[in-house]
């Protein structure tokens, strides 16, 4: 199920932080399961304030399942895409 933007946290997405997240994910989580996240982050990097691209990152991150923890370990910047309400209430 698609989630909406967690608003305030995403207002100031920084390309430098996206670059670092991409570098760390590529270096430490080089697995096919993480490729969709890398693809949407590369897209977001082209227009960081684009809400459609931000929502794509959120949705792909949600679909990572158990890999979410590993992604956050190596790219803690992704925390801005984590839901403020983990139970969806």
N, C-alpha and C positions, 0 to 999 in steps of 0.2 A: 504494500500500500504506500502510495506516495505521501511524503510529508511536506508540510509548508515550511518556509523559512523561519528560523528562530529569531527573526528580526534584528535587534540591536547588535548582536554579536557579529553579524556578517556585513555590517556597514563599512568596515574599513579593512577589507581583504587586501593584503600586501603581496605583490608579485614576488618579492624577494623571499617571503615565507613560503609561497607556493613552490618556488624553485628549490628551496631547501627540502621541502617535503618530498618533492619528486626525486631529488638526488638520493635521499635516504631510503625511500621505498624501492627505487631501482637497485640500490646497492645491497640492501639487506633483505628485501622480500621479493626477490626475482622469481616469482611463481606466476603461472598463468591466471590463477585466481585473483590476483591483484591488478592485472592488466586493465580491466574496465575502470578501476579507480584512477590509474595513471592516465588513461585516455581522457577522462572527464576533467582531471586536474589540468592537463595540458590545454584543454579547451577553455577552461575557466581562466587560465593565465592570459589568454588573448583579450578577455574582457572581464576583469575581476568583479566589477559591480553589476554584471548582467545576472538578474535574478533567475532566469531560466537555467543558466549554467550553474548557478549556486544550488538550485534545487536538484539538478542532475547529480552533482557531487553528493548531496545529502542522500538521495535515493540509492546511488551505487554504494555509498558507504554503509547504509543500512543493510544492503544485500550481502555484505561481506561475512555476516554471521560471526563465527568464531575468529576470523581473521581481523576483526575490528581491533581487538586488543593489541595484536602485533603491529597493525598499522599505526595505532596511537603511540606505541612504544618507540617506533623509529621516526615517526612524524607527528609529534605531539601537537603541532599546529592544527591538525585535523580536528582537534577538540572543538573548534568553533562550529563544526558541522554536526556535533553530537546533540541530540535532543535534550532540551531542558526538562522534558517530561519523559523519562524512559519507559513509562507504562502507557503512553499515548492517551492519557486522560485529559 
